[in-house]
Amino acid sequence: MYHVGWGPFLGNGLFALLLCVALVVLIVWAISALFAGRRPGGRGMDEAEMILRGRLARGEISAEEYEATRKVLGLK
């Protein structure tokens, strides 16, 4: 009779557990990255802020107009 002990059973179980944990972490990270720009205090820059910065960089608006528009839009 061939007997290998508990090693392969524990190793495979541990690998499966780590794989599941990694999958959950990846899903949570992807969802948080997707919605980061849509929540207050998020890390991402929303479209309105990108457009506003572009207009300031091209000289279409002054710094005062930029700041006033940011306040109106509720951007920090």
C-alpha positions in Angstrom: 0.0 0.0 0.0 1.3 3.5 -0.9 1.1 6.1 1.9 2.2 9.7 1.5 1.0 11.2 4.8 -0.7 14.5 5.4 1.7 16.7 3.4 0.0 16.8 0.0 -3.4 17.2 1.6 -2.4 20.2 3.8 -0.3 21.7 1.0 -3.2 21.6 -1.5 -5.6 23.0 1.0 -3.3 25.8 2.0 -2.8 26.7 -1.7 -6.6 26.7 -2.3 -7.1 28.9 0.7 -4.4 31.4 -0.4 -5.8 31.4 -3.9 -9.3 32.3 -2.7 -7.9 35.1 -0.4 -6.0 36.5 -3.4 -9.0 36.4 -5.6 -11.1 38.3 -3.0 -8.4 40.9 -2.5 -8.2 41.4 -6.3 -11.9 41.8 -6.6 -12.1 44.4 -3.7 -9.1 46.3 -5.2 -10.7 46.4 -8.7 -14.0 47.6 -7.4 -12.5 50.3 -5.2 -10.3 51.5 -8.1 -13.3 51.6 -10.4 -15.3 53.8 -8.0 -12.5 55.9 -6.5 -13.3 59.0 -8.6 -17.0 58.8 -7.9 -17.0 59.1 -4.1 -16.1 62.2 -2.0 -12.5 62.1 -1.0 -11.7 59.4 -3.6 -8.2 59.1 -5.0 -9.3 59.5 -8.6 -9.9 62.7 -10.5 -13.4 63.0 -12.0 -14.0 64.3 -15.5 -15.1 67.8 -14.4 -11.8 68.3 -12.6 -9.8 67.0 -15.5 -11.6 69.4 -17.9 -11.2 72.3 -15.5 -7.4 71.7 -15.1 -7.0 71.4 -18.9 -8.7 74.8 -19.4 -6.5 76.4 -16.8 -3.4 74.8 -18.4 -4.4 76.1 -21.9 -4.9 79.6 -20.5 -8.7 79.6 -21.2 -9.5 80.6 -17.6 -7.6 82.4 -14.9 -6.6 81.0 -11.6 -9.4 82.9 -9.9 -12.0 81.4 -12.3 -10.5 78.0 -11.7 -10.8 78.3 -7.9 -14.3 79.7 -8.2 -15.5 76.9 -10.4 -13.9 74.3 -8.1 -16.0 75.7 -5.2 -19.1 75.6 -7.3 -18.5 72.0 -8.3 -17.7 71.0 -4.8 -14.1 69.9 -5.6 -11.5 70.0 -2.9 
